[in-house]
């Protein structure tokens, strides 16, 4: 089950992850992003991260913490 966050406006967002290969170094890096719909790329909240919310738009973001 993917991590889900409900923002102050009442919208629910689901956390997703994807492994991408960087063009410059060829290194594989995991990126995290939120979506309004549940996808098969859903993941749990990574350790050492917390969810913050943009005060203007209400969009969730991951932050080290």
N, CA, C and O atoms as a Tripos MOL2 file, in Angstrom:
@<TRIPOS>MOLECULE
protein
  260   259    65     0     0
PROTEIN
NO_CHARGES

@<TRIPOS>ATOM
      1 N           0.8370   -1.1860    0.0000 N.3       1 UNK1
      2 CA          0.0000    0.0000    0.0000 C.3       1 UNK1
      3 C           0.8800    1.2460    0.0000 C.2       1 UNK1
      4 O           1.7920    1.3620    0.8180 O.2       1 UNK1
      5 N           0.6170    2.1550   -0.8910 N.am      2 UNK2
      6 CA          1.4080    3.3770   -1.0120 C.3       2 UNK2
      7 C           1.0730    4.3470    0.1130 C.2       2 UNK2
      8 O          -0.0470    4.3740    0.6240 O.2       2 UNK2
      9 N           2.0700    5.1400    0.4820 N.am      3 UNK3
     10 CA          1.8570    6.1850    1.4810 C.3       3 UNK3
     11 C           0.9220    7.2260    0.8790 C.2       3 UNK3
     12 O           1.0780    7.6160   -0.2780 O.2       3 UNK3
     13 N          -0.0510    7.6730    1.6700 N.am      4 UNK4
     14 CA         -0.9470    8.7150    1.1860 C.3       4 UNK4
     15 C          -0.9750    9.8730    2.1680 C.2       4 UNK4
     16 O          -0.8640    9.6860    3.3790 O.2       4 UNK4
     17 N          -1.1270   11.0680    1.6240 N.am      5 UNK5
     18 CA         -1.1280   12.2960    2.4220 C.3       5 UNK5
     19 C          -2.3420   13.1190    2.0230 C.2       5 UNK5
     20 O          -2.5820   13.3480    0.8370 O.2       5 UNK5
     21 N          -3.1090   13.5630    3.0140 N.am      6 UNK6
     22 CA         -4.2330   14.4510    2.7550 C.3       6 UNK6
     23 C          -3.8270   15.8520    3.1810 C.2       6 UNK6
     24 O          -3.4730   16.0770    4.3380 O.2       6 UNK6
     25 N          -3.8780   16.7920    2.2480 N.am      7 UNK7
     26 CA         -3.4060   18.1460    2.5410 C.3       7 UNK7
     27 C          -4.4820   18.9630    3.2510 C.2       7 UNK7
     28 O          -5.5740   18.4660    3.5250 O.2       7 UNK7
     29 N          -4.1610   20.2140    3.5410 N.am      8 UNK8
     30 CA         -5.0710   21.0820    4.2860 C.3       8 UNK8
     31 C          -6.3350   21.4240    3.4960 C.2       8 UNK8
     32 O          -7.3300   21.8580    4.0760 O.2       8 UNK8
     33 N          -6.3010   21.2320    2.1830 N.am      9 UNK9
     34 CA         -7.4690   21.4970    1.3430 C.3       9 UNK9
     35 C          -8.3620   20.2670    1.1950 C.2       9 UNK9
     36 O          -9.4180   20.3360    0.5650 O.2       9 UNK9
     37 N          -7.9390   19.1440    1.7730 N.am     10 UNK10
     38 CA         -8.7260   17.9200    1.7150 C.3      10 UNK10
     39 C          -8.4250   17.0230    0.5360 C.2      10 UNK10
     40 O          -9.1160   16.0230    0.3400 O.2      10 UNK10
     41 N          -7.4120   17.3450   -0.2610 N.am     11 UNK11
     42 CA         -7.0300   16.5140   -1.4080 C.3      11 UNK11
     43 C          -6.0610   15.4240   -0.9600 C.2      11 UNK11
     44 O          -5.1690   15.6760   -0.1500 O.2      11 UNK11
     45 N          -6.2380   14.2170   -1.4870 N.am     12 UNK12
     46 CA         -5.3700   13.0950   -1.1490 C.3      12 UNK12
     47 C          -4.3470   12.8840   -2.2570 C.2      12 UNK12
     48 O          -4.6830   12.8710   -3.4410 O.2      12 UNK12
     49 N          -3.0850   12.7180   -1.8440 N.am     13 UNK13
     50 CA         -1.9800   12.4740   -2.7700 C.3      13 UNK13
     51 C          -1.2780   11.1860   -2.3740 C.2      13 UNK13
     52 O          -1.1880   10.8650   -1.1890 O.2      13 UNK13
     53 N          -0.7750   10.4400   -3.3660 N.am     14 UNK14
     54 CA         -0.0960    9.1680   -3.1530 C.3      14 UNK14
     55 C           1.3720    9.3020   -3.5270 C.2      14 UNK14
     56 O           1.7080    9.8960   -4.5510 O.2      14 UNK14
     57 N           2.2500    8.7430   -2.6880 N.am     15 UNK15
     58 CA          3.6880    8.8120   -2.9260 C.3      15 UNK15
     59 C           4.1090    7.7000   -3.8780 C.2      15 UNK15
     60 O           3.7190    6.5460   -3.7060 O.2      15 UNK15
     61 N           4.9100    8.0540   -4.8860 N.am     16 UNK16
     62 CA          5.4230    7.1130   -5.8810 C.3      16 UNK16
     63 C           6.9340    7.2380   -5.9630 C.2      16 UNK16
     64 O           7.5030    8.2590   -5.5760 O.2      16 UNK16
     65 N           7.5780    6.1970   -6.4680 N.am     17 UNK17
     66 CA          9.0260    6.2470   -6.6750 C.3      17 UNK17
     67 C           9.3650    5.6350   -8.0260 C.2      17 UNK17
     68 O           8.6180    4.8220   -8.5710 O.2      17 UNK17
     69 N          10.5180    6.0510   -8.5520 N.am     18 UNK18
     70 CA         10.9750    5.5390   -9.8420 C.3      18 UNK18
     71 C          12.4920    5.6080   -9.8660 C.2      18 UNK18
     72 O          13.0750    6.6000   -9.4290 O.2      18 UNK18
     73 N          13.1350    4.5630  -10.3740 N.am     19 UNK19
     74 CA         14.5860    4.5640  -10.5440 C.3      19 UNK19
     75 C          14.9110    5.1220  -11.9240 C.2      19 UNK19
     76 O          14.4130    4.6300  -12.9360 O.2      19 UNK19
     77 N          15.7480    6.1490  -11.9540 N.am     20 UNK20
     78 CA         16.1550    6.7700  -13.2170 C.3      20 UNK20
     79 C          17.6690    6.7080  -13.3330 C.2      20 UNK20
     80 O          18.3770    6.7300  -12.3260 O.2      20 UNK20
     81 N          18.1590    6.6290  -14.5570 N.am     21 UNK21
     82 CA         19.5960    6.6320  -14.8170 C.3      21 UNK21
     83 C          20.0020    8.0320  -15.2520 C.2      21 UNK21
     84 O          19.4580    8.5740  -16.2140 O.2      21 UNK21
     85 N          20.9600    8.6110  -14.5400 N.am     22 UNK22
     86 CA         21.4380    9.9480  -14.8690 C.3      22 UNK22
     87 C          22.2920    9.8930  -16.1320 C.2      22 UNK22
     88 O          23.1740    9.0420  -16.2500 O.2      22 UNK22
     89 N          22.0350   10.7860  -17.0650 N.am     23 UNK23
     90 CA         22.7520   10.7890  -18.3440 C.3      23 UNK23
     91 C          24.2250   11.1360  -18.1740 C.2      23 UNK23
     92 O          25.0780   10.5650  -18.8530 O.2      23 UNK23
     93 N          24.5270   12.0620  -17.2780 N.am     24 UNK24
     94 CA         25.9070   12.5410  -17.1590 C.3      24 UNK24
     95 C          26.8410   11.5140  -16.5300 C.2      24 UNK24
     96 O          27.9970   11.3990  -16.9360 O.2      24 UNK24
     97 N          26.3460   10.7590  -15.5320 N.am     25 UNK25
     98 CA         27.2230    9.8270  -14.8210 C.3      25 UNK25
     99 C          26.8430    8.3680  -15.0080 C.2      25 UNK25
    100 O          27.6500    7.4800  -14.7350 O.2      25 UNK25
    101 N          25.6360    8.1090  -15.4660 N.am     26 UNK26
    102 CA         25.1790    6.7350  -15.6060 C.3      26 UNK26
    103 C          24.7240    6.1200  -14.2920 C.2      26 UNK26
    104 O          24.3690    4.9420  -14.2420 O.2      26 UNK26
    105 N          24.7350    6.9160  -13.2300 N.am     27 UNK27
    106 CA         24.3440    6.4360  -11.9020 C.3      27 UNK27
    107 C          22.8260    6.3060  -11.8310 C.2      27 UNK27
    108 O          22.0980    7.1170  -12.4030 O.2      27 UNK27
    109 N          22.3540    5.2730  -11.1210 N.am     28 UNK28
    110 CA         20.9220    5.0710  -10.9300 C.3      28 UNK28
    111 C          20.5090    5.7680   -9.6410 C.2      28 UNK28
    112 O          21.1190    5.5690   -8.5910 O.2      28 UNK28
    113 N          19.4580    6.5920   -9.7340 N.am     29 UNK29
    114 CA         18.9820    7.3470   -8.5810 C.3      29 UNK29
    115 C          17.4750    7.1650   -8.4630 C.2      29 UNK29
    116 O          16.7730    7.1240   -9.4730 O.2      29 UNK29
    117 N          16.9780    7.0580   -7.2430 N.am     30 UNK30
    118 CA         15.5480    6.9280   -7.0100 C.3      30 UNK30
    119 C          14.9440    8.3130   -6.8350 C.2      30 UNK30
    120 O          15.4220    9.1120   -6.0290 O.2      30 UNK30
    121 N          13.8890    8.5910   -7.5980 N.am     31 UNK31
    122 CA         13.1720    9.8530   -7.4340 C.3      31 UNK31
    123 C          11.8060    9.5500   -6.8250 C.2      31 UNK31
    124 O          11.2320    8.4880   -7.0650 O.2      31 UNK31
    125 N          11.2980   10.4820   -6.0450 N.am     32 UNK32
    126 CA          9.9990   10.3510   -5.3970 C.3      32 UNK32
    127 C           9.1010   11.4780   -5.8750 C.2      32 UNK32
    128 O           9.5530   12.6090   -6.0510 O.2      32 UNK32
    129 N           7.8140   11.1630   -6.0880 N.am     33 UNK33
    130 CA          6.8610   12.1720   -6.5220 C.3      33 UNK33
    131 C           5.4710   11.7980   -6.0300 C.2      33 UNK33
    132 O           5.1910   10.6300   -5.7580 O.2      33 UNK33
    133 N           4.6020   12.8000   -5.9160 N.am     34 UNK34
    134 CA          3.2270   12.5900   -5.4810 C.3      34 UNK34
    135 C           2.2940   12.6680   -6.6760 C.2      34 UNK34
    136 O           2.5310   13.4290   -7.6140 O.2      34 UNK34
    137 N           1.2210   11.8690   -6.6330 N.am     35 UNK35
    138 CA          0.1990   11.9070   -7.6750 C.3      35 UNK35
    139 C          -1.1700   11.8950   -7.0130 C.2      35 UNK35
    140 O          -1.3150   11.4650   -5.8690 O.2      35 UNK35
    141 N          -2.1730   12.3710   -7.7440 N.am     36 UNK36
    142 CA         -3.5310   12.3950   -7.1950 C.3      36 UNK36
    143 C          -4.2010   11.0290   -7.2780 C.2      36 UNK36
    144 O          -5.1690   10.7680   -6.5630 O.2      36 UNK36
    145 N          -3.6910   10.1510   -8.1500 N.am     37 UNK37
    146 CA         -4.2690    8.8190   -8.2880 C.3      37 UNK37
    147 C          -3.2830    7.7620   -7.8020 C.2      37 UNK37
    148 O          -2.0690    7.9650   -7.8210 O.2      37 UNK37
    149 N          -3.8300    6.6340   -7.3680 N.am     38 UNK38
    150 CA         -2.9970    5.5250   -6.9070 C.3      38 UNK38
    151 C          -2.4210    4.8050   -8.1240 C.2      38 UNK38
    152 O          -3.1520    4.4580   -9.0520 O.2      38 UNK38
    153 N          -1.1030    4.5810   -8.1150 N.am     39 UNK39
    154 CA         -0.4250    3.9420   -9.2480 C.3      39 UNK39
    155 C           0.3220    2.7010   -8.7780 C.2      39 UNK39
    156 O           0.4720    2.4720   -7.5780 O.2      39 UNK39
    157 N           0.7890    1.9010   -9.7390 N.am     40 UNK40
    158 CA          1.5450    0.7020   -9.3760 C.3      40 UNK40
    159 C           2.9750    1.0330   -8.9640 C.2      40 UNK40
    160 O           3.7130    0.1340   -8.5600 O.2      40 UNK40
    161 N           3.3870    2.2970   -9.0540 N.am     41 UNK41
    162 CA          4.7170    2.7160   -8.6060 C.3      41 UNK41
    163 C           4.6760    3.2510   -7.1760 C.2      41 UNK41
    164 O           5.6430    3.8510   -6.7080 O.2      41 UNK41
    165 N           3.5630    3.0350   -6.4850 N.am     42 UNK42
    166 CA          3.4020    3.5230   -5.1190 C.3      42 UNK42
    167 C           4.4430    2.9380   -4.1790 C.2      42 UNK42
    168 O           4.8930    1.8080   -4.3660 O.2      42 UNK42
    169 N           4.8280    3.7140   -3.1600 N.am     43 UNK43
    170 CA          5.8350    3.2650   -2.2050 C.3      43 UNK43
    171 C           5.5280    3.8400   -0.8290 C.2      43 UNK43
    172 O           4.6820    4.7210   -0.6760 O.2      43 UNK43
    173 N           6.2280    3.3250    0.1550 N.am     44 UNK44
    174 CA          6.1040    3.8230    1.5190 C.3      44 UNK44
    175 C           7.0000    5.0440    1.6970 C.2      44 UNK44
    176 O           7.8910    5.2920    0.8850 O.2      44 UNK44
    177 N           6.7610    5.7980    2.7530 N.am     45 UNK45
    178 CA          7.5760    6.9730    3.0680 C.3      45 UNK45
    179 C           8.9830    6.5150    3.4170 C.2      45 UNK45
    180 O           9.1470    5.7010    4.3260 O.2      45 UNK45
    181 N          10.0150    7.0160    2.7190 N.am     46 UNK46
    182 CA         11.3910    6.5990    2.9980 C.3      46 UNK46
    183 C          11.8280    7.0660    4.3860 C.2      46 UNK46
    184 O          11.3940    8.1110    4.8710 O.2      46 UNK46
    185 N          12.6920    6.2740    5.0130 N.am     47 UNK47
    186 CA         13.1890    6.6550    6.3320 C.3      47 UNK47
    187 C          14.0390    7.9110    6.2090 C.2      47 UNK47
    188 O          14.7610    8.0850    5.2280 O.2      47 UNK47
    189 N          13.9530    8.7740    7.1950 N.am     48 UNK48
    190 CA         14.7080   10.0160    7.1830 C.3      48 UNK48
    191 C          14.0580   11.1340    6.3880 C.2      48 UNK48
    192 O          14.6420   12.2090    6.2520 O.2      48 UNK48
    193 N          12.8670   10.9070    5.8610 N.am     49 UNK49
    194 CA         12.1470   11.9290    5.0890 C.3      49 UNK49
    195 C          10.8450   12.2750    5.8060 C.2      49 UNK49
    196 O          10.2960   11.4610    6.5480 O.2      49 UNK49
    197 N          10.3580   13.4970    5.5750 N.am     50 UNK50
    198 CA          9.0540   13.8920    6.0920 C.3      50 UNK50
    199 C           8.3240   14.6650    5.0050 C.2      50 UNK50
    200 O           8.9410   15.1810    4.0730 O.2      50 UNK50
    201 N           7.0090   14.7390    5.1310 N.am     51 UNK51
    202 CA          6.1860   15.4110    4.1360 C.3      51 UNK51
    203 C           5.8960   16.8300    4.6170 C.2      51 UNK51
    204 O           5.4410   17.0380    5.7420 O.2      51 UNK51
    205 N           6.1660   17.7980    3.7490 N.am     52 UNK52
    206 CA          5.7800   19.1770    4.0160 C.3      52 UNK52
    207 C           4.8180   19.6040    2.9180 C.2      52 UNK52
    208 O           4.7010   18.9360    1.8900 O.2      52 UNK52
    209 N           4.1390   20.7060    3.1370 N.am     53 UNK53
    210 CA          3.1290   21.1560    2.1920 C.3      53 UNK53
    211 C           3.4230   22.5880    1.7620 C.2      53 UNK53
    212 O           3.7420   23.4390    2.5920 O.2      53 UNK53
    213 N           3.3150   22.8470    0.4680 N.am     54 UNK54
    214 CA          3.4710   24.2010   -0.0450 C.3      54 UNK54
    215 C           2.2850   25.0200    0.4560 C.2      54 UNK54
    216 O           1.1350   24.6580    0.2090 O.2      54 UNK54
    217 N           2.5530   26.1090    1.1490 N.am     55 UNK55
    218 CA          1.4780   26.8830    1.7760 C.3      55 UNK55
    219 C           0.5510   27.5500    0.7600 C.2      55 UNK55
    220 O          -0.6190   27.7830    1.0630 O.2      55 UNK55
    221 N           1.0440   27.8570   -0.4270 N.am     56 UNK56
    222 CA          0.2070   28.5170   -1.4370 C.3      56 UNK56
    223 C          -0.6360   27.5280   -2.2290 C.2      56 UNK56
    224 O          -1.8290   27.7470   -2.4370 O.2      56 UNK56
    225 N          -0.0060   26.4290   -2.6760 N.am     57 UNK57
    226 CA         -0.6950   25.4930   -3.5720 C.3      57 UNK57
    227 C          -1.2540   24.2680   -2.8610 C.2      57 UNK57
    228 O          -2.1590   23.6160   -3.3810 O.2      57 UNK57
    229 N          -0.7310   23.9450   -1.6830 N.am     58 UNK58
    230 CA         -1.1700   22.7520   -0.9680 C.3      58 UNK58
    231 C          -0.5170   21.4790   -1.4600 C.2      58 UNK58
    232 O          -0.8720   20.3940   -0.9990 O.2      58 UNK58
    233 N           0.4430   21.5790   -2.3980 N.am     59 UNK59
    234 CA          1.0960   20.3790   -2.9250 C.3      59 UNK59
    235 C           2.0780   19.8130   -1.9040 C.2      59 UNK59
    236 O           2.8430   20.5650   -1.3010 O.2      59 UNK59
    237 N           2.0640   18.4930   -1.7040 N.am     60 UNK60
    238 CA          3.0110   17.8780   -0.7700 C.3      60 UNK60
    239 C           4.3850   17.7160   -1.4100 C.2      60 UNK60
    240 O           4.5060   17.5550   -2.6240 O.2      60 UNK60
    241 N           5.4220   17.7620   -0.5630 N.am     61 UNK61
    242 CA          6.8060   17.5830   -1.0050 C.3      61 UNK61
    243 C           7.5430   16.7990    0.0670 C.2      61 UNK61
    244 O           7.1850   16.8660    1.2430 O.2      61 UNK61
    245 N           8.5710   16.0550   -0.3290 N.am     62 UNK62
    246 CA          9.4160   15.3420    0.6240 C.3      62 UNK62
    247 C          10.5710   16.2300    1.0370 C.2      62 UNK62
    248 O          11.1180   16.9850    0.2330 O.2      62 UNK62
    249 N          10.9350   16.1240    2.3190 N.am     63 UNK63
    250 CA         12.0420   16.9100    2.8500 C.3      63 UNK63
    251 C          12.8360   16.0220    3.7930 C.2      63 UNK63
    252 O          12.2670   15.1800    4.4880 O.2      63 UNK63
    253 N          14.1550   16.2090    3.8160 N.am     64 UNK64
    254 CA         14.9750   15.4830    4.7840 C.3      64 UNK64
    255 C          14.5880   15.9450    6.1760 C.2      64 UNK64
    256 O          14.4000   17.1340    6.4350 O.2      64 UNK64
    257 N          14.4750   14.9780    7.0540 N.am     65 UNK65
    258 CA         14.1030   15.4050    8.3960 C.3      65 UNK65
    259 C          14.0750   14.2900    9.3030 C.2      65 UNK65
    260 O          13.7800   14.4630   10.4860 O.2      65 UNK65
@<TRIPOS>BOND
     1     1     2 1
     2     2     3 1
     3     3     4 2
     4     3     5 am
     5     5     6 1
     6     6     7 1
     7     7     8 2
     8     7     9 am
     9     9    10 1
    10    10    11 1
    11    11    12 2
    12    11    13 am
    13    13    14 1
    14    14    15 1
    15    15    16 2
    16    15    17 am
    17    17    18 1
    18    18    19 1
    19    19    20 2
    20    19    21 am
    21    21    22 1
    22    22    23 1
    23    23    24 2
    24    23    25 am
    25    25    26 1
    26    26    27 1
    27    27    28 2
    28    27    29 am
    29    29    30 1
    30    30    31 1
    31    31    32 2
    32    31    33 am
    33    33    34 1
    34    34    35 1
    35    35    36 2
    36    35    37 am
    37    37    38 1
    38    38    39 1
    39    39    40 2
    40    39    41 am
    41    41    42 1
    42    42    43 1
    43    43    44 2
    44    43    45 am
    45    45    46 1
    46    46    47 1
    47    47    48 2
    48    47    49 am
    49    49    50 1
    50    50    51 1
    51    51    52 2
    52    51    53 am
    53    53    54 1
    54    54    55 1
    55    55    56 2
    56    55    57 am
    57    57    58 1
    58    58    59 1
    59    59    60 2
    60    59    61 am
    61    61    62 1
    62    62    63 1
    63    63    64 2
    64    63    65 am
    65    65    66 1
    66    66    67 1
    67    67    68 2
    68    67    69 am
    69    69    70 1
    70    70    71 1
    71    71    72 2
    72    71    73 am
    73    73    74 1
    74    74    75 1
    75    75    76 2
    76    75    77 am
    77    77    78 1
    78    78    79 1
    79    79    80 2
    80    79    81 am
    81    81    82 1
    82    82    83 1
    83    83    84 2
    84    83    85 am
    85    85    86 1
    86    86    87 1
    87    87    88 2
    88    87    89 am
    89    89    90 1
    90    90    91 1
    91    91    92 2
    92    91    93 am
    93    93    94 1
    94    94    95 1
    95    95    96 2
    96    95    97 am
    97    97    98 1
    98    98    99 1
    99    99   100 2
   100    99   101 am
   101   101   102 1
   102   102   103 1
   103   103   104 2
   104   103   105 am
   105   105   106 1
   106   106   107 1
   107   107   108 2
   108   107   109 am
   109   109   110 1
   110   110   111 1
   111   111   112 2
   112   111   113 am
   113   113   114 1
   114   114   115 1
   115   115   116 2
   116   115   117 am
   117   117   118 1
   118   118   119 1
   119   119   120 2
   120   119   121 am
   121   121   122 1
   122   122   123 1
   123   123   124 2
   124   123   125 am
   125   125   126 1
   126   126   127 1
   127   127   128 2
   128   127   129 am
   129   129   130 1
   130   130   131 1
   131   131   132 2
   132   131   133 am
   133   133   134 1
   134   134   135 1
   135   135   136 2
   136   135   137 am
   137   137   138 1
   138   138   139 1
   139   139   140 2
   140   139   141 am
   141   141   142 1
   142   142   143 1
   143   143   144 2
   144   143   145 am
   145   145   146 1
   146   146   147 1
   147   147   148 2
   148   147   149 am
   149   149   150 1
   150   150   151 1
   151   151   152 2
   152   151   153 am
   153   153   154 1
   154   154   155 1
   155   155   156 2
   156   155   157 am
   157   157   158 1
   158   158   159 1
   159   159   160 2
   160   159   161 am
   161   161   162 1
   162   162   163 1
   163   163   164 2
   164   163   165 am
   165   165   166 1
   166   166   167 1
   167   167   168 2
   168   167   169 am
   169   169   170 1
   170   170   171 1
   171   171   172 2
   172   171   173 am
   173   173   174 1
   174   174   175 1
   175   175   176 2
   176   175   177 am
   177   177   178 1
   178   178   179 1
   179   179   180 2
   180   179   181 am
   181   181   182 1
   182   182   183 1
   183   183   184 2
   184   183   185 am
   185   185   186 1
   186   186   187 1
   187   187   188 2
   188   187   189 am
   189   189   190 1
   190   190   191 1
   191   191   192 2
   192   191   193 am
   193   193   194 1
   194   194   195 1
   195   195   196 2
   196   195   197 am
   197   197   198 1
   198   198   199 1
   199   199   200 2
   200   199   201 am
   201   201   202 1
   202   202   203 1
   203   203   204 2
   204   203   205 am
   205   205   206 1
   206   206   207 1
   207   207   208 2
   208   207   209 am
   209   209   210 1
   210   210   211 1
   211   211   212 2
   212   211   213 am
   213   213   214 1
   214   214   215 1
   215   215   216 2
   216   215   217 am
   217   217   218 1
   218   218   219 1
   219   219   220 2
   220   219   221 am
   221   221   222 1
   222   222   223 1
   223   223   224 2
   224   223   225 am
   225   225   226 1
   226   226   227 1
   227   227   228 2
   228   227   229 am
   229   229   230 1
   230   230   231 1
   231   231   232 2
   232   231   233 am
   233   233   234 1
   234   234   235 1
   235   235   236 2
   236   235   237 am
   237   237   238 1
   238   238   239 1
   239   239   240 2
   240   239   241 am
   241   241   242 1
   242   242   243 1
   243   243   244 2
   244   243   245 am
   245   245   246 1
   246   246   247 1
   247   247   248 2
   248   247   249 am
   249   249   250 1
   250   250   251 1
   251   251   252 2
   252   251   253 am
   253   253   254 1
   254   254   255 1
   255   255   256 2
   256   255   257 am
   257   257   258 1
   258   258   259 1
   259   259   260 2
@<TRIPOS>SUBSTRUCTURE
     1 UNK1         2 RESIDUE 1 A UNK
     2 UNK2         6 RESIDUE 1 A UNK
     3 UNK3        10 RESIDUE 1 A UNK
     4 UNK4        14 RESIDUE 1 A UNK
     5 UNK5        18 RESIDUE 1 A UNK
     6 UNK6        22 RESIDUE 1 A UNK
     7 UNK7        26 RESIDUE 1 A UNK
     8 UNK8        30 RESIDUE 1 A UNK
     9 UNK9        34 RESIDUE 1 A UNK
    10 UNK10       38 RESIDUE 1 A UNK
    11 UNK11       42 RESIDUE 1 A UNK
    12 UNK12       46 RESIDUE 1 A UNK
    13 UNK13       50 RESIDUE 1 A UNK
    14 UNK14       54 RESIDUE 1 A UNK
    15 UNK15       58 RESIDUE 1 A UNK
    16 UNK16       62 RESIDUE 1 A UNK
    17 UNK17       66 RESIDUE 1 A UNK
    18 UNK18       70 RESIDUE 1 A UNK
    19 UNK19       74 RESIDUE 1 A UNK
    20 UNK20       78 RESIDUE 1 A UNK
    21 UNK21       82 RESIDUE 1 A UNK
    22 UNK22       86 RESIDUE 1 A UNK
    23 UNK23       90 RESIDUE 1 A UNK
    24 UNK24       94 RESIDUE 1 A UNK
    25 UNK25       98 RESIDUE 1 A UNK
    26 UNK26      102 RESIDUE 1 A UNK
    27 UNK27      106 RESIDUE 1 A UNK
    28 UNK28      110 RESIDUE 1 A UNK
    29 UNK29      114 RESIDUE 1 A UNK
    30 UNK30      118 RESIDUE 1 A UNK
    31 UNK31      122 RESIDUE 1 A UNK
    32 UNK32      126 RESIDUE 1 A UNK
    33 UNK33      130 RESIDUE 1 A UNK
    34 UNK34      134 RESIDUE 1 A UNK
    35 UNK35      138 RESIDUE 1 A UNK
    36 UNK36      142 RESIDUE 1 A UNK
    37 UNK37      146 RESIDUE 1 A UNK
    38 UNK38      150 RESIDUE 1 A UNK
    39 UNK39      154 RESIDUE 1 A UNK
    40 UNK40      158 RESIDUE 1 A UNK
    41 UNK41      162 RESIDUE 1 A UNK
    42 UNK42      166 RESIDUE 1 A UNK
    43 UNK43      170 RESIDUE 1 A UNK
    44 UNK44      174 RESIDUE 1 A UNK
    45 UNK45      178 RESIDUE 1 A UNK
    46 UNK46      182 RESIDUE 1 A UNK
    47 UNK47      186 RESIDUE 1 A UNK
    48 UNK48      190 RESIDUE 1 A UNK
    49 UNK49      194 RESIDUE 1 A UNK
    50 UNK50      198 RESIDUE 1 A UNK
    51 UNK51      202 RESIDUE 1 A UNK
    52 UNK52      206 RESIDUE 1 A UNK
    53 UNK53      210 RESIDUE 1 A UNK
    54 UNK54      214 RESIDUE 1 A UNK
    55 UNK55      218 RESIDUE 1 A UNK
    56 UNK56      222 RESIDUE 1 A UNK
    57 UNK57      226 RESIDUE 1 A UNK
    58 UNK58      230 RESIDUE 1 A UNK
    59 UNK59      234 RESIDUE 1 A UNK
    60 UNK60      238 RESIDUE 1 A UNK
    61 UNK61      242 RESIDUE 1 A UNK
    62 UNK62      246 RESIDUE 1 A UNK
    63 UNK63      250 RESIDUE 1 A UNK
    64 UNK64      254 RESIDUE 1 A UNK
    65 UNK65      258 RESIDUE 1 A UNK
